Amino acid sequence: MDVRICIDVSDMDRAIAFYTQGLGLRLGRRLRSDWTELLGGPCAIDLLCEAPGSAAATTRSWTPA
């Protein structure tokens, strides 16, 4: 089973710098300007750029069928 972690961030460039320089992860794919994949841990991490204080929406939360 593959597991992915999704983290909402308000500033993609700062988040990429934190997770790569601070935690040693490496940049995977830049899927869109608001979605970046990080690799190097036990599972992939997806950074999703959202406005500060935004509420979780059905488009950002899902459950496997």
C-alpha positions in Angstrom: 0.0 0.0 0.0 1.3 3.5 -0.9 0.6 6.3 1.6 0.8 10.0 0.7 0.7 12.9 3.2 -1.0 16.1 2.1 0.0 19.4 3.8 -1.7 22.7 3.1 0.8 25.6 2.9 0.3 29.3 2.3 3.7 30.0 0.6 4.9 27.2 -1.7 8.5 28.5 -2.1 9.0 28.9 1.6 7.5 25.4 2.3 9.7 23.8 -0.3 12.8 25.4 1.2 11.7 24.3 4.7 11.1 20.7 3.8 14.1 20.3 1.5 16.7 22.4 3.4 15.4 21.9 6.9 14.3 18.3 6.8 16.4 16.9 3.9 13.6 15.9 1.6 14.0 16.3 -2.1 11.7 17.9 -4.7 9.8 15.4 -6.7 7.2 16.7 -9.3 5.8 20.2 -9.6 2.4 19.1 -10.7 0.9 22.6 -10.8 2.0 25.9 -9.3 -0.1 25.0 -6.2 0.8 21.3 -5.9 4.4 20.0 -5.2 5.5 16.5 -4.4 8.4 15.9 -2.0 10.3 12.6 -1.7 12.9 11.1 0.6 10.9 10.0 3.6 8.9 6.8 4.3 6.1 8.2 2.1 5.5 10.9 -0.4 4.4 14.3 0.8 2.3 16.6 -1.3 2.3 20.3 -0.5 -0.9 22.0 -1.5 -0.9 25.8 -1.6 -4.0 27.3 0.0 -4.8 30.7 1.4 -4.1 31.2 5.1 -7.1 30.4 7.2 -9.0 28.6 4.5 -11.4 25.9 5.6 -11.0 22.3 4.3 -13.1 21.8 1.2 -14.4 18.6 -0.3 -12.0 19.0 -3.2 -9.1 18.8 -0.8 -10.3 15.9 1.3 -11.2 12.5 0.0 -11.7 8.9 1.0 -10.9 5.9 -1.2 -14.0 4.2 -2.7 
